[in-house]
Amino acid sequence: MISPVYSFYLLCVGELCVVVTGFTSIPAATALQILILIAIFRDLVFSNNAYRHIAFSAFFTIATGLFAGFALLIRHTALSLFLLLVIAVFTIIYLIFIEYRFEQKVGGFT
């Protein structure tokens, strides 16, 4: 397992590489973004305790590709980030709702 400080430094250097690669090729930067994050946080994705690690990796890859494609399509990141914010807020609301329904079904915390 990678120490938290070392993984933070790897993330910083990796994001710097993604930005530099993005000046040359957006698709290459998107692929590098996916590979760097999966490589750094492989313990969260590929451990025995991970929940549906293949689905997580596939969803992360598809979402990153869609976000990069949308940013390329409109040529501005403000609208893309706003759309990402809206999706994140709806996802959080959905997860809170699912947790509430689960607590109602199970009978609350013990």
C-alpha positions as semicolon CSV with decimal commas, in nm:
position;residue;x (nm);y (nm);z (nm)
1;M;0,000;0,000;0,000
2;I;0,124;0,348;-0,085
3;S;0,157;0,595;0,201
4;P;-0,086;0,890;0,187
5;V;0,193;1,146;0,151
6;Y;0,358;0,954;-0,132
7;S;0,026;0,905;-0,311
8;F;-0,044;1,279;-0,282
9;Y;0,292;1,359;-0,441
10;L;0,229;1,104;-0,716
11;L;-0,111;1,261;-0,778
12;C;0,041;1,610;-0,804
13;V;0,313;1,499;-1,044
14;G;0,062;1,293;-1,243
15;E;-0,178;1,585;-1,280
16;L;0,109;1,803;-1,393
17;C;0,188;1,545;-1,660
18;V;-0,178;1,537;-1,764
19;V;-0,185;1,916;-1,804
20;V;0,136;1,918;-2,008
21;T;0,007;1,633;-2,223
22;G;-0,322;1,822;-2,266
23;F;-0,139;2,101;-2,446
24;T;-0,044;1,848;-2,713
25;S;-0,337;1,608;-2,729
26;I;-0,662;1,606;-2,531
27;P;-0,740;1,237;-2,599
28;A;-0,392;1,137;-2,480
29;A;-0,434;1,352;-2,169
30;T;-0,770;1,187;-2,099
31;A;-0,620;0,840;-2,128
32;L;-0,328;0,944;-1,908
33;Q;-0,571;1,086;-1,650
34;I;-0,752;0,755;-1,629
35;L;-0,431;0,552;-1,604
36;I;-0,273;0,775;-1,340
37;L;-0,571;0,774;-1,108
38;I;-0,625;0,400;-1,138
39;A;-0,252;0,339;-1,081
40;I;-0,232;0,562;-0,774
41;F;-0,555;0,443;-0,614
42;R;-0,527;0,079;-0,720
43;D;-0,579;-0,034;-0,361
44;L;-0,926;0,121;-0,366
45;V;-1,013;-0,019;-0,707
46;F;-0,850;-0,361;-0,728
47;S;-0,842;-0,487;-0,369
48;N;-1,035;-0,792;-0,254
49;N;-1,262;-0,566;-0,048
50;A;-1,346;-0,333;-0,336
51;Y;-1,710;-0,329;-0,435
52;R;-1,752;-0,401;-0,806
53;H;-1,406;-0,287;-0,908
54;I;-1,458;-0,360;-1,278
55;A;-1,779;-0,156;-1,286
56;F;-1,606;0,131;-1,106
57;S;-1,315;0,132;-1,350
58;A;-1,547;0,116;-1,651
59;F;-1,773;0,392;-1,518
60;F;-1,475;0,612;-1,434
61;T;-1,330;0,561;-1,782
62;I;-1,659;0,636;-1,957
63;A;-1,732;0,941;-1,739
64;T;-1,385;1,087;-1,793
65;G;-1,411;1,032;-2,167
66;L;-1,754;1,193;-2,183
67;F;-1,642;1,492;-1,980
68;A;-1,336;1,542;-2,201
69;G;-1,546;1,505;-2,515
70;F;-1,799;1,757;-2,389
71;A;-1,521;2,002;-2,302
72;L;-1,377;1,960;-2,652
73;L;-1,719;2,004;-2,810
74;I;-1,799;2,340;-2,650
75;R;-1,436;2,459;-2,618
76;H;-1,495;2,606;-2,274
77;T;-1,450;2,447;-1,934
78;A;-1,687;2,664;-1,729
79;L;-1,999;2,503;-1,875
80;S;-1,843;2,157;-1,847
81;L;-1,758;2,214;-1,480
82;F;-2,107;2,348;-1,412
83;L;-2,256;2,037;-1,570
84;L;-2,022;1,822;-1,360
85;L;-2,135;2,011;-1,048
86;V;-2,501;1,953;-1,131
87;I;-2,441;1,582;-1,188
88;A;-2,246;1,555;-0,860
89;V;-2,522;1,729;-0,663
90;F;-2,790;1,502;-0,808
91;T;-2,572;1,199;-0,736
92;I;-2,527;1,303;-0,373
93;I;-2,901;1,363;-0,336
94;Y;-2,969;1,022;-0,490
95;L;-2,724;0,850;-0,253
96;I;-2,879;1,023;0,048
97;F;-3,222;0,910;-0,068
98;I;-3,103;0,552;-0,115
99;E;-2,946;0,554;0,232
100;Y;-3,269;0,689;0,381
101;R;-3,473;0,415;0,213
102;F;-3,224;0,154;0,334
103;E;-3,252;0,282;0,691
104;Q;-3,632;0,269;0,666
105;K;-3,621;-0,087;0,535
106;V;-3,369;-0,214;0,790
107;G;-3,508;-0,018;1,081
108;G;-3,244;0,245;1,145
109;F;-2,905;0,234;1,306
110;T;-2,838;-0,012;1,588
